[in-house]
Amino acid sequence: MSLFDPQQRKENPRLRSAMALFRLAQAIKKMSQMESDPVGLSPVQVQTLLFVYHTRRDVASVGNLAKSIGTTHATAVGIVNGLLAKGLVQKQAKQEDRRITLLQLTESGRDVVAKIEDWGKTLQSAMDHLPDEVLDSFEIGLGAIVSSLQKAGHLVVAEPCHGCVHFRPNVAGSDQPHYCQAIKRYLSFAESQKECPEHAPSCDLGQEKRGGSVER
């Protein structure tokens, strides 16, 4: 079966849905380019700046960037080098493992991020007219597709700490009240609000709400 065959699509709702997603991907590619042009960057360069801005600093690495945007490490290095040349990002070796290169925005990079704060608005506006009941079903369906693709290794879903199986909230009474079992480190509230490419959804949010235990 082929989703590109219109006759087969007539008889198969899965093929029709797959073609709809394919067409959406084409439209998103076009809209992304249109919204990137005003700042003189490519869509993938904009994605990289947004990745650095929204990702927790200790995991904002070139390797995680490559996973996040679905490309090879070598390609990610090339993208980063282009932004380095523009003075928008800077690199530094991770203290715990100097083989890992972490990324940070420069002052100029933060200025650009402020200009692209509403990047993706064209896609967002296309959702504004959907009734709530349609949007609820749509979200459930898309979530199932995203989960399937994630399990197959085709994409990485980065999210903040809340809802992660490794997250232990409010286990300390300091300016770093939260704890991450994955990296064995306490986190501030601000850090817990940043995205983490290693987010692992918890099937039992009740444990998270109870605080869980901290392995020391």
Secondary structure as GFF3:
##gff-version 3
##sequence-region A 1 216
A	DSSP	alpha_helix	6	11	.	.	.	ID=ss1
A	DSSP	alpha_helix	13	36	.	.	.	ID=ss2
A	DSSP	three_ten_helix	37	39	.	.	.	ID=ss3
A	DSSP	alpha_helix	43	54	.	.	.	ID=ss4
A	DSSP	three_ten_helix	57	59	.	.	.	ID=ss5
A	DSSP	alpha_helix	62	69	.	.	.	ID=ss6
A	DSSP	alpha_helix	73	85	.	.	.	ID=ss7
A	DSSP	beta_strand	89	93	.	.	.	ID=ss8
A	DSSP	beta_strand	101	105	.	.	.	ID=ss9
A	DSSP	alpha_helix	107	115	.	.	.	ID=ss10
A	DSSP	alpha_helix	121	127	.	.	.	ID=ss11
A	DSSP	alpha_helix	132	151	.	.	.	ID=ss12
A	DSSP	beta_strand	167	168	.	.	.	ID=ss13
A	DSSP	beta_strand	178	180	.	.	.	ID=ss14
A	DSSP	beta_strand	185	187	.	.	.	ID=ss15
A	DSSP	alpha_helix	189	192	.	.	.	ID=ss16
A	DSSP	alpha_helix	205	210	.	.	.	ID=ss17
###
